[in-house]
Amino acid sequence: MDCAIVLGAEGKGVHELVRRKCDHLVSIPMLGKVSSLNVSVAAGVVLYEIVRQRRSRTGTPE
């Protein structure tokens, strides 16, 4: 399944017009004293989770 990932700026997030076009909105739960992630780190977390879920659906080992 194809997908596009839109990442928002810290504080501002994603512009409302862009948000309306998205099928799903997600956020990364933050634990401890971490209040935000660099956008490249956030992208890595999201991409890892996409791959993890796709592999678990197809039975492909990690």
CHARMM-style PDB file with segment names, atoms N, HN, CA, C and O in Angstrom:
ATOM      1  N   MET     1       0.847  -1.176   0.000  1.00  0.00      PROA
ATOM      2  CA  MET     1       0.000   0.000   0.000  1.00  0.00      PROA
ATOM      3  C   MET     1       0.896   1.244   0.000  1.00  0.00      PROA
ATOM      4  O   MET     1       1.818   1.351   0.809  1.00  0.00      PROA
ATOM      5  N   ASP     2       0.625   2.156  -0.889  1.00  0.00      PROA
ATOM      6  HN  ASP     2      -0.124   2.068  -1.546  1.00  0.00      PROA
ATOM      7  CA  ASP     2       1.387   3.395  -0.950  1.00  0.00      PROA
ATOM      8  C   ASP     2       0.925   4.362   0.132  1.00  0.00      PROA
ATOM      9  O   ASP     2      -0.229   4.330   0.558  1.00  0.00      PROA
ATOM     10  N   CYS     3       1.838   5.218   0.568  1.00  0.00      PROA
ATOM     11  HN  CYS     3       2.776   5.244   0.221  1.00  0.00      PROA
ATOM     12  CA  CYS     3       1.457   6.237   1.536  1.00  0.00      PROA
ATOM     13  C   CYS     3       2.394   7.436   1.390  1.00  0.00      PROA
ATOM     14  O   CYS     3       3.498   7.326   0.858  1.00  0.00      PROA
ATOM     15  N   ALA     4       1.934   8.540   1.861  1.00  0.00      PROA
ATOM     16  HN  ALA     4       1.037   8.629   2.293  1.00  0.00      PROA
ATOM     17  CA  ALA     4       2.747   9.761   1.925  1.00  0.00      PROA
ATOM     18  C   ALA     4       2.753  10.206   3.379  1.00  0.00      PROA
ATOM     19  O   ALA     4       1.730  10.147   4.062  1.00  0.00      PROA
ATOM     20  N   ILE     5       3.899  10.645   3.839  1.00  0.00      PROA
ATOM     21  HN  ILE     5       4.730  10.693   3.285  1.00  0.00      PROA
ATOM     22  CA  ILE     5       4.035  11.089   5.218  1.00  0.00      PROA
ATOM     23  C   ILE     5       4.277  12.590   5.217  1.00  0.00      PROA
ATOM     24  O   ILE     5       5.197  13.082   4.563  1.00  0.00      PROA
ATOM     25  N   VAL     6       3.450  13.304   5.948  1.00  0.00      PROA
ATOM     26  HN  VAL     6       2.703  12.904   6.479  1.00  0.00      PROA
ATOM     27  CA  VAL     6       3.576  14.757   6.070  1.00  0.00      PROA
ATOM     28  C   VAL     6       4.008  15.047   7.497  1.00  0.00      PROA
ATOM     29  O   VAL     6       3.341  14.636   8.447  1.00  0.00      PROA
ATOM     30  N   LEU     7       5.115  15.751   7.654  1.00  0.00      PROA
ATOM     31  HN  LEU     7       5.658  16.085   6.883  1.00  0.00      PROA
ATOM     32  CA  LEU     7       5.636  16.068   8.976  1.00  0.00      PROA
ATOM     33  C   LEU     7       5.468  17.556   9.234  1.00  0.00      PROA
ATOM     34  O   LEU     7       5.747  18.381   8.363  1.00  0.00      PROA
ATOM     35  N   GLY     8       5.014  17.893  10.426  1.00  0.00      PROA
ATOM     36  HN  GLY     8       4.788  17.223  11.133  1.00  0.00      PROA
ATOM     37  CA  GLY     8       4.781  19.293  10.769  1.00  0.00      PROA
ATOM     38  C   GLY     8       5.911  19.886  11.582  1.00  0.00      PROA
ATOM     39  O   GLY     8       6.726  19.171  12.163  1.00  0.00      PROA
ATOM     40  N   ALA     9       5.943  21.189  11.611  1.00  0.00      PROA
ATOM     41  HN  ALA     9       5.280  21.771  11.138  1.00  0.00      PROA
ATOM     42  CA  ALA     9       6.935  21.914  12.391  1.00  0.00      PROA
ATOM     43  C   ALA     9       6.586  21.867  13.872  1.00  0.00      PROA
ATOM     44  O   ALA     9       5.414  21.803  14.244  1.00  0.00      PROA
ATOM     45  N   GLU    10       7.599  21.899  14.700  1.00  0.00      PROA
ATOM     46  HN  GLU    10       8.551  21.950  14.399  1.00  0.00      PROA
ATOM     47  CA  GLU    10       7.377  21.917  16.147  1.00  0.00      PROA
ATOM     48  C   GLU    10       6.579  23.154  16.523  1.00  0.00      PROA
ATOM     49  O   GLU    10       6.894  24.263  16.091  1.00  0.00      PROA
ATOM     50  N   GLY    11       5.555  22.960  17.323  1.00  0.00      PROA
ATOM     51  HN  GLY    11       5.299  22.060  17.674  1.00  0.00      PROA
ATOM     52  CA  GLY    11       4.726  24.084  17.747  1.00  0.00      PROA
ATOM     53  C   GLY    11       3.631  24.409  16.752  1.00  0.00      PROA
ATOM     54  O   GLY    11       2.455  24.432  17.115  1.00  0.00      PROA
ATOM     55  N   LYS    12       3.995  24.661  15.500  1.00  0.00      PROA
ATOM     56  HN  LYS    12       4.950  24.642  15.206  1.00  0.00      PROA
ATOM     57  CA  LYS    12       3.015  25.027  14.475  1.00  0.00      PROA
ATOM     58  C   LYS    12       2.272  23.822  13.915  1.00  0.00      PROA
ATOM     59  O   LYS    12       1.104  23.931  13.543  1.00  0.00      PROA
ATOM     60  N   GLY    13       2.934  22.687  13.855  1.00  0.00      PROA
ATOM     61  HN  GLY    13       3.883  22.599  14.157  1.00  0.00      PROA
ATOM     62  CA  GLY    13       2.313  21.502  13.281  1.00  0.00      PROA
ATOM     63  C   GLY    13       2.163  21.623  11.773  1.00  0.00      PROA
ATOM     64  O   GLY    13       3.023  22.184  11.093  1.00  0.00      PROA
ATOM     65  N   VAL    14       1.068  21.093  11.262  1.00  0.00      PROA
ATOM     66  HN  VAL    14       0.370  20.638  11.814  1.00  0.00      PROA
ATOM     67  CA  VAL    14       0.795  21.092   9.824  1.00  0.00      PROA
ATOM     68  C   VAL    14      -0.325  22.091   9.545  1.00  0.00      PROA
ATOM     69  O   VAL    14      -1.279  22.192  10.317  1.00  0.00      PROA
ATOM     70  N   HSD    15      -0.209  22.818   8.459  1.00  0.00      PROA
ATOM     71  HN  HSD    15       0.565  22.736   7.832  1.00  0.00      PROA
ATOM     72  CA  HSD    15      -1.222  23.808   8.086  1.00  0.00      PROA
ATOM     73  C   HSD    15      -2.593  23.142   7.960  1.00  0.00      PROA
ATOM     74  O   HSD    15      -2.692  22.008   7.490  1.00  0.00      PROA
ATOM     75  N   GLU    16      -3.624  23.827   8.369  1.00  0.00      PROA
ATOM     76  HN  GLU    16      -3.543  24.747   8.751  1.00  0.00      PROA
ATOM     77  CA  GLU    16      -4.985  23.282   8.379  1.00  0.00      PROA
ATOM     78  C   GLU    16      -5.424  22.773   7.010  1.00  0.00      PROA
ATOM     79  O   GLU    16      -6.087  21.739   6.929  1.00  0.00      PROA
ATOM     80  N   LEU    17      -5.075  23.467   5.941  1.00  0.00      PROA
ATOM     81  HN  LEU    17      -4.536  24.307   6.007  1.00  0.00      PROA
ATOM     82  CA  LEU    17      -5.456  23.010   4.600  1.00  0.00      PROA
ATOM     83  C   LEU    17      -4.810  21.669   4.262  1.00  0.00      PROA
ATOM     84  O   LEU    17      -5.421  20.836   3.591  1.00  0.00      PROA
ATOM     85  N   VAL    18      -3.599  21.462   4.715  1.00  0.00      PROA
ATOM     86  HN  VAL    18      -3.103  22.139   5.259  1.00  0.00      PROA
ATOM     87  CA  VAL    18      -2.917  20.186   4.492  1.00  0.00      PROA
ATOM     88  C   VAL    18      -3.550  19.111   5.369  1.00  0.00      PROA
ATOM     89  O   VAL    18      -3.773  17.991   4.909  1.00  0.00      PROA
ATOM     90  N   ARG    19      -3.841  19.441   6.627  1.00  0.00      PROA
ATOM     91  HN  ARG    19      -3.660  20.351   7.000  1.00  0.00      PROA
ATOM     92  CA  ARG    19      -4.457  18.477   7.548  1.00  0.00      PROA
ATOM     93  C   ARG    19      -5.763  17.921   6.993  1.00  0.00      PROA
ATOM     94  O   ARG    19      -6.059  16.737   7.151  1.00  0.00      PROA
ATOM     95  N   ARG    20      -6.530  18.767   6.352  1.00  0.00      PROA
ATOM     96  HN  ARG    20      -6.290  19.730   6.223  1.00  0.00      PROA
ATOM     97  CA  ARG    20      -7.834  18.328   5.807  1.00  0.00      PROA
ATOM     98  C   ARG    20      -7.677  17.278   4.718  1.00  0.00      PROA
ATOM     99  O   ARG    20      -8.580  16.467   4.514  1.00  0.00      PROA
ATOM    100  N   LYS    21      -6.560  17.277   4.022  1.00  0.00      PROA
ATOM    101  HN  LYS    21      -5.826  17.936   4.188  1.00  0.00      PROA
ATOM    102  CA  LYS    21      -6.313  16.316   2.942  1.00  0.00      PROA
ATOM    103  C   LYS    21      -5.782  14.979   3.448  1.00  0.00      PROA
ATOM    104  O   LYS    21      -5.741  14.005   2.696  1.00  0.00      PROA
ATOM    105  N   CYS    22      -5.376  14.923   4.714  1.00  0.00      PROA
ATOM    106  HN  CYS    22      -5.409  15.714   5.325  1.00  0.00      PROA
ATOM    107  CA  CYS    22      -4.795  13.696   5.269  1.00  0.00      PROA
ATOM    108  C   CYS    22      -5.885  12.704   5.663  1.00  0.00      PROA
ATOM    109  O   CYS    22      -6.925  13.087   6.198  1.00  0.00      PROA
ATOM    110  N   ASP    23      -5.630  11.422   5.390  1.00  0.00      PROA
ATOM    111  HN  ASP    23      -4.785  11.111   4.955  1.00  0.00      PROA
ATOM    112  CA  ASP    23      -6.561  10.361   5.787  1.00  0.00      PROA
ATOM    113  C   ASP    23      -6.435  10.041   7.270  1.00  0.00      PROA
ATOM    114  O   ASP    23      -7.427   9.712   7.921  1.00  0.00      PROA
ATOM    115  N   HSD    24      -5.224  10.136   7.804  1.00  0.00      PROA
ATOM    116  HN  HSD    24      -4.419  10.403   7.275  1.00  0.00      PROA
ATOM    117  CA  HSD    24      -4.965   9.813   9.209  1.00  0.00      PROA
ATOM    118  C   HSD    24      -3.988  10.830   9.788  1.00  0.00      PROA
ATOM    119  O   HSD    24      -3.081  11.297   9.099  1.00  0.00      PROA
ATOM    120  N   LEU    25      -4.179  11.163  11.041  1.00  0.00      PROA
ATOM    121  HN  LEU    25      -4.915  10.784  11.601  1.00  0.00      PROA
ATOM    122  CA  LEU    25      -3.245  12.019  11.768  1.00  0.00      PROA
ATOM    123  C   LEU    25      -2.717  11.218  12.955  1.00  0.00      PROA
ATOM    124  O   LEU    25      -3.491  10.600  13.686  1.00  0.00      PROA
ATOM    125  N   VAL    26      -1.413  11.231  13.141  1.00  0.00      PROA
ATOM    126  HN  VAL    26      -0.785  11.733  12.546  1.00  0.00      PROA
ATOM    127  CA  VAL    26      -0.809  10.492  14.246  1.00  0.00      PROA
ATOM    128  C   VAL    26       0.137  11.404  15.007  1.00  0.00      PROA
ATOM    129  O   VAL    26       0.570  12.440  14.502  1.00  0.00      PROA
ATOM    130  N   SER    27       0.443  11.004  16.216  1.00  0.00      PROA
ATOM    131  HN  SER    27       0.090  10.163  16.625  1.00  0.00      PROA
ATOM    132  CA  SER    27       1.460  11.712  16.996  1.00  0.00      PROA
ATOM    133  C   SER    27       2.299  10.662  17.705  1.00  0.00      PROA
ATOM    134  O   SER    27       1.844   9.541  17.934  1.00  0.00      PROA
ATOM    135  N   ILE    28       3.513  11.028  18.047  1.00  0.00      PROA
ATOM    136  HN  ILE    28       3.882  11.938  17.861  1.00  0.00      PROA
ATOM    137  CA  ILE    28       4.425  10.122  18.740  1.00  0.00      PROA
ATOM    138  C   ILE    28       4.300  10.395  20.230  1.00  0.00      PROA
ATOM    139  O   ILE    28       4.520  11.524  20.668  1.00  0.00      PROA
ATOM    140  N   PRO    29       3.949   9.381  21.019  1.00  0.00      PROA
ATOM    141  CA  PRO    29       3.841   9.602  22.461  1.00  0.00      PROA
ATOM    142  C   PRO    29       5.223   9.890  23.047  1.00  0.00      PROA
ATOM    143  O   PRO    29       6.192   9.194  22.745  1.00  0.00      PROA
ATOM    144  N   MET    30       5.301  10.905  23.876  1.00  0.00      PROA
ATOM    145  HN  MET    30       4.513  11.470  24.122  1.00  0.00      PROA
ATOM    146  CA  MET    30       6.570  11.309  24.472  1.00  0.00      PROA
ATOM    147  C   MET    30       6.568  10.917  25.949  1.00  0.00      PROA
ATOM    148  O   MET    30       5.621  11.220  26.674  1.00  0.00      PROA
ATOM    149  N   LEU    31       7.614  10.254  26.383  1.00  0.00      PROA
ATOM    150  HN  LEU    31       8.383  10.009  25.794  1.00  0.00      PROA
ATOM    151  CA  LEU    31       7.735   9.825  27.768  1.00  0.00      PROA
ATOM    152  C   LEU    31       8.901  10.558  28.437  1.00  0.00      PROA
ATOM    153  O   LEU    31       9.845  10.980  27.770  1.00  0.00      PROA
ATOM    154  N   GLY    32       8.824  10.699  29.731  1.00  0.00      PROA
ATOM    155  HN  GLY    32       8.057  10.356  30.273  1.00  0.00      PROA
ATOM    156  CA  GLY    32       9.922  11.314  30.471  1.00  0.00      PROA
ATOM    157  C   GLY    32      10.022  12.804  30.228  1.00  0.00      PROA
ATOM    158  O   GLY    32       9.011  13.493  30.094  1.00  0.00      PROA
ATOM    159  N   LYS    33      11.250  13.298  30.171  1.00  0.00      PROA
ATOM    160  HN  LYS    33      12.071  12.738  30.280  1.00  0.00      PROA
ATOM    161  CA  LYS    33      11.493  14.737  30.057  1.00  0.00      PROA
ATOM    162  C   LYS    33      11.629  15.226  28.618  1.00  0.00      PROA
ATOM    163  O   LYS    33      11.897  16.406  28.389  1.00  0.00      PROA
ATOM    164  N   VAL    34      11.447  14.336  27.652  1.00  0.00      PROA
ATOM    165  HN  VAL    34      11.230  13.378  27.838  1.00  0.00      PROA
ATOM    166  CA  VAL    34      11.556  14.724  26.243  1.00  0.00      PROA
ATOM    167  C   VAL    34      10.267  15.428  25.842  1.00  0.00      PROA
ATOM    168  O   VAL    34       9.187  14.844  25.930  1.00  0.00      PROA
ATOM    169  N   SER    35      10.374  16.677  25.403  1.00  0.00      PROA
ATOM    170  HN  SER    35      11.252  17.151  25.331  1.00  0.00      PROA
ATOM    171  CA  SER    35       9.165  17.415  25.034  1.00  0.00      PROA
ATOM    172  C   SER    35       8.924  17.435  23.531  1.00  0.00      PROA
ATOM    173  O   SER    35       7.793  17.642  23.089  1.00  0.00      PROA
ATOM    174  N   SER    36       9.980  17.220  22.736  1.00  0.00      PROA
ATOM    175  HN  SER    36      10.898  17.051  23.094  1.00  0.00      PROA
ATOM    176  CA  SER    36       9.805  17.210  21.288  1.00  0.00      PROA
ATOM    177  C   SER    36      10.972  16.474  20.638  1.00  0.00      PROA
ATOM    178  O   SER    36      12.003  16.237  21.268  1.00  0.00      PROA
ATOM    179  N   LEU    37      10.793  16.119  19.379  1.00  0.00      PROA
ATOM    180  HN  LEU    37       9.955  16.311  18.867  1.00  0.00      PROA
ATOM    181  CA  LEU    37      11.834  15.449  18.608  1.00  0.00      PROA
ATOM    182  C   LEU    37      12.203  16.287  17.393  1.00  0.00      PROA
ATOM    183  O   LEU    37      11.358  16.989  16.838  1.00  0.00      PROA
ATOM    184  N   ASN    38      13.445  16.215  16.987  1.00  0.00      PROA
ATOM    185  HN  ASN    38      14.132  15.645  17.438  1.00  0.00      PROA
ATOM    186  CA  ASN    38      13.883  16.791  15.725  1.00  0.00      PROA
ATOM    187  C   ASN    38      13.076  16.111  14.616  1.00  0.00      PROA
ATOM    188  O   ASN    38      12.744  14.931  14.731  1.00  0.00      PROA
ATOM    189  N   VAL    39      12.761  16.834  13.554  1.00  0.00      PROA
ATOM    190  HN  VAL    39      13.030  17.793  13.460  1.00  0.00      PROA
ATOM    191  CA  VAL    39      11.902  16.277  12.497  1.00  0.00      PROA
ATOM    192  C   VAL    39      12.532  15.041  11.861  1.00  0.00      PROA
ATOM    193  O   VAL    39      11.809  14.124  11.474  1.00  0.00      PROA
ATOM    194  N   SER    40      13.847  14.991  11.742  1.00  0.00      PROA
ATOM    195  HN  SER    40      14.435  15.736  12.056  1.00  0.00      PROA
ATOM    196  CA  SER    40      14.472  13.806  11.154  1.00  0.00      PROA
ATOM    197  C   SER    40      14.336  12.594  12.078  1.00  0.00      PROA
ATOM    198  O   SER    40      14.163  11.473  11.599  1.00  0.00      PROA
ATOM    199  N   VAL    41      14.412  12.802  13.379  1.00  0.00      PROA
ATOM    200  HN  VAL    41      14.553  13.712  13.768  1.00  0.00      PROA
ATOM    201  CA  VAL    41      14.225  11.721  14.340  1.00  0.00      PROA
ATOM    202  C   VAL    41      12.773  11.252  14.312  1.00  0.00      PROA
ATOM    203  O   VAL    41      12.507  10.050  14.315  1.00  0.00      PROA
ATOM    204  N   ALA    42      11.844  12.190  14.285  1.00  0.00      PROA
ATOM    205  HN  ALA    42      12.060  13.166  14.283  1.00  0.00      PROA
ATOM    206  CA  ALA    42      10.419  11.841  14.215  1.00  0.00      PROA
ATOM    207  C   ALA    42      10.128  11.047  12.947  1.00  0.00      PROA
ATOM    208  O   ALA    42       9.367  10.080  12.984  1.00  0.00      PROA
ATOM    209  N   ALA    43      10.722  11.445  11.827  1.00  0.00      PROA
ATOM    210  HN  ALA    43      11.340  12.231  11.797  1.00  0.00      PROA
ATOM    211  CA  ALA    43      10.523  10.717  10.573  1.00  0.00      PROA
ATOM    212  C   ALA    43      11.043   9.294  10.698  1.00  0.00      PROA
ATOM    213  O   ALA    43      10.401   8.355  10.226  1.00  0.00      PROA
ATOM    214  N   GLY    44      12.193   9.129  11.325  1.00  0.00      PROA
ATOM    215  HN  GLY    44      12.714   9.892  11.708  1.00  0.00      PROA
ATOM    216  CA  GLY    44      12.749   7.792  11.518  1.00  0.00      PROA
ATOM    217  C   GLY    44      11.852   6.912  12.356  1.00  0.00      PROA
ATOM    218  O   GLY    44      11.670   5.736  12.043  1.00  0.00      PROA
ATOM    219  N   VAL    45      11.287   7.463  13.420  1.00  0.00      PROA
ATOM    220  HN  VAL    45      11.436   8.419  13.675  1.00  0.00      PROA
ATOM    221  CA  VAL    45      10.382   6.705  14.284  1.00  0.00      PROA
ATOM    222  C   VAL    45       9.146   6.264  13.499  1.00  0.00      PROA
ATOM    223  O   VAL    45       8.729   5.109  13.585  1.00  0.00      PROA
ATOM    224  N   VAL    46       8.573   7.177  12.744  1.00  0.00      PROA
ATOM    225  HN  VAL    46       8.911   8.115  12.674  1.00  0.00      PROA
ATOM    226  CA  VAL    46       7.360   6.876  11.976  1.00  0.00      PROA
ATOM    227  C   VAL    46       7.656   5.838  10.884  1.00  0.00      PROA
ATOM    228  O   VAL    46       6.891   4.889  10.707  1.00  0.00      PROA
ATOM    229  N   LEU    47       8.749   6.016  10.161  1.00  0.00      PROA
ATOM    230  HN  LEU    47       9.370   6.787  10.304  1.00  0.00      PROA
ATOM    231  CA  LEU    47       9.091   5.057   9.109  1.00  0.00      PROA
ATOM    232  C   LEU    47       9.379   3.673   9.680  1.00  0.00      PROA
ATOM    233  O   LEU    47       8.982   2.667   9.093  1.00  0.00      PROA
ATOM    234  N   TYR    48      10.058   3.615  10.806  1.00  0.00      PROA
ATOM    235  HN  TYR    48      10.380   4.433  11.283  1.00  0.00      PROA
ATOM    236  CA  TYR    48      10.310   2.328  11.453  1.00  0.00      PROA
ATOM    237  C   TYR    48       8.993   1.628  11.795  1.00  0.00      PROA
ATOM    238  O   TYR    48       8.842   0.430  11.556  1.00  0.00      PROA
ATOM    239  N   GLU    49       8.054   2.371  12.348  1.00  0.00      PROA
ATOM    240  HN  GLU    49       8.177   3.344  12.543  1.00  0.00      PROA
ATOM    241  CA  GLU    49       6.775   1.777  12.746  1.00  0.00      PROA
ATOM    242  C   GLU    49       5.988   1.295  11.527  1.00  0.00      PROA
ATOM    243  O   GLU    49       5.333   0.254  11.588  1.00  0.00      PROA
ATOM    244  N   ILE    50       6.046   2.033  10.436  1.00  0.00      PROA
ATOM    245  HN  ILE    50       6.577   2.878  10.387  1.00  0.00      PROA
ATOM    246  CA  ILE    50       5.369   1.593   9.206  1.00  0.00      PROA
ATOM    247  C   ILE    50       5.946   0.265   8.730  1.00  0.00      PROA
ATOM    248  O   ILE    50       5.202  -0.662   8.410  1.00  0.00      PROA
ATOM    249  N   VAL    51       7.269   0.176   8.685  1.00  0.00      PROA
ATOM    250  HN  VAL    51       7.874   0.928   8.946  1.00  0.00      PROA
ATOM    251  CA  VAL    51       7.919  -1.063   8.250  1.00  0.00      PROA
ATOM    252  C   VAL    51       7.589  -2.201   9.212  1.00  0.00      PROA
ATOM    253  O   VAL    51       7.300  -3.313   8.769  1.00  0.00      PROA
ATOM    254  N   ARG    52       7.626  -1.948  10.508  1.00  0.00      PROA
ATOM    255  HN  ARG    52       7.860  -1.044  10.868  1.00  0.00      PROA
ATOM    256  CA  ARG    52       7.332  -2.976  11.511  1.00  0.00      PROA
ATOM    257  C   ARG    52       5.921  -3.537  11.322  1.00  0.00      PROA
ATOM    258  O   ARG    52       5.719  -4.751  11.338  1.00  0.00      PROA
ATOM    259  N   GLN    53       4.954  -2.643  11.144  1.00  0.00      PROA
ATOM    260  HN  GLN    53       5.118  -1.657  11.131  1.00  0.00      PROA
ATOM    261  CA  GLN    53       3.569  -3.098  10.983  1.00  0.00      PROA
ATOM    262  C   GLN    53       3.369  -3.838   9.672  1.00  0.00      PROA
ATOM    263  O   GLN    53       2.652  -4.838   9.633  1.00  0.00      PROA
ATOM    264  N   ARG    54       3.981  -3.373   8.611  1.00  0.00      PROA
ATOM    265  HN  ARG    54       4.564  -2.561   8.642  1.00  0.00      PROA
ATOM    266  CA  ARG    54       3.836  -4.058   7.324  1.00  0.00      PROA
ATOM    267  C   ARG    54       4.445  -5.446   7.372  1.00  0.00      PROA
ATOM    268  O   ARG    54       3.883  -6.393   6.822  1.00  0.00      PROA
ATOM    269  N   ARG    55       5.588  -5.572   8.025  1.00  0.00      PROA
ATOM    270  HN  ARG    55       6.044  -4.802   8.472  1.00  0.00      PROA
ATOM    271  CA  ARG    55       6.215  -6.889   8.140  1.00  0.00      PROA
ATOM    272  C   ARG    55       5.387  -7.835   8.992  1.00  0.00      PROA
ATOM    273  O   ARG    55       5.307  -9.027   8.692  1.00  0.00      PROA
ATOM    274  N   SER    56       4.771  -7.325  10.047  1.00  0.00      PROA
ATOM    275  HN  SER    56       4.836  -6.357  10.290  1.00  0.00      PROA
ATOM    276  CA  SER    56       3.962  -8.204  10.898  1.00  0.00      PROA
ATOM    277  C   SER    56       2.714  -8.680  10.171  1.00  0.00      PROA
ATOM    278  O   SER    56       2.224  -9.774  10.451  1.00  0.00      PROA
ATOM    279  N   ARG    57       2.188  -7.884   9.243  1.00  0.00      PROA
ATOM    280  HN  ARG    57       2.585  -6.995   9.016  1.00  0.00      PROA
ATOM    281  CA  ARG    57       1.002  -8.286   8.466  1.00  0.00      PROA
ATOM    282  C   ARG    57       1.352  -9.362   7.451  1.00  0.00      PROA
ATOM    283  O   ARG    57       0.543 -10.250   7.182  1.00  0.00      PROA
ATOM    284  N   THR    58       2.549  -9.288   6.888  1.00  0.00      PROA
ATOM    285  HN  THR    58       3.206  -8.566   7.107  1.00  0.00      PROA
ATOM    286  CA  THR    58       2.934 -10.247   5.836  1.00  0.00      PROA
ATOM    287  C   THR    58       3.677 -11.447   6.384  1.00  0.00      PROA
ATOM    288  O   THR    58       3.920 -12.410   5.656  1.00  0.00      PROA
ATOM    289  N   GLY    59       4.043 -11.406   7.657  1.00  0.00      PROA
ATOM    290  HN  GLY    59       3.845 -10.624   8.248  1.00  0.00      PROA
ATOM    291  CA  GLY    59       4.770 -12.508   8.254  1.00  0.00      PROA
ATOM    292  C   GLY    59       6.257 -12.501   7.939  1.00  0.00      PROA
ATOM    293  O   GLY    59       6.951 -13.476   8.229  1.00  0.00      PROA
ATOM    294  N   THR    60       6.760 -11.423   7.352  1.00  0.00      PROA
ATOM    295  HN  THR    60       6.197 -10.631   7.117  1.00  0.00      PROA
ATOM    296  CA  THR    60       8.187 -11.310   7.037  1.00  0.00      PROA
ATOM    297  C   THR    60       8.969 -11.056   8.319  1.00  0.00      PROA
ATOM    298  O   THR    60       8.629 -10.140   9.068  1.00  0.00      PROA
ATOM    299  N   PRO    61      10.008 -11.843   8.592  1.00  0.00      PROA
ATOM    300  CA  PRO    61      10.792 -11.615   9.814  1.00  0.00      PROA
ATOM    301  C   PRO    61      11.521 -10.270   9.763  1.00  0.00      PROA
ATOM    302  O   PRO    61      11.884  -9.782   8.693  1.00  0.00      PROA
ATOM    303  N   GLU    62      11.724  -9.689  10.936  1.00  0.00      PROA
ATOM    304  HN  GLU    62      11.429 -10.085  11.806  1.00  0.00      PROA
ATOM    305  CA  GLU    62      12.406  -8.386  11.005  1.00  0.00      PROA
ATOM    306  C   GLU    62      13.880  -8.496  10.856  1.00  0.00      PROA
ATOM    307  OT1 GLU    62      14.581  -7.485  10.894  1.00  0.00      PROA
TER     308      GLU     62
END
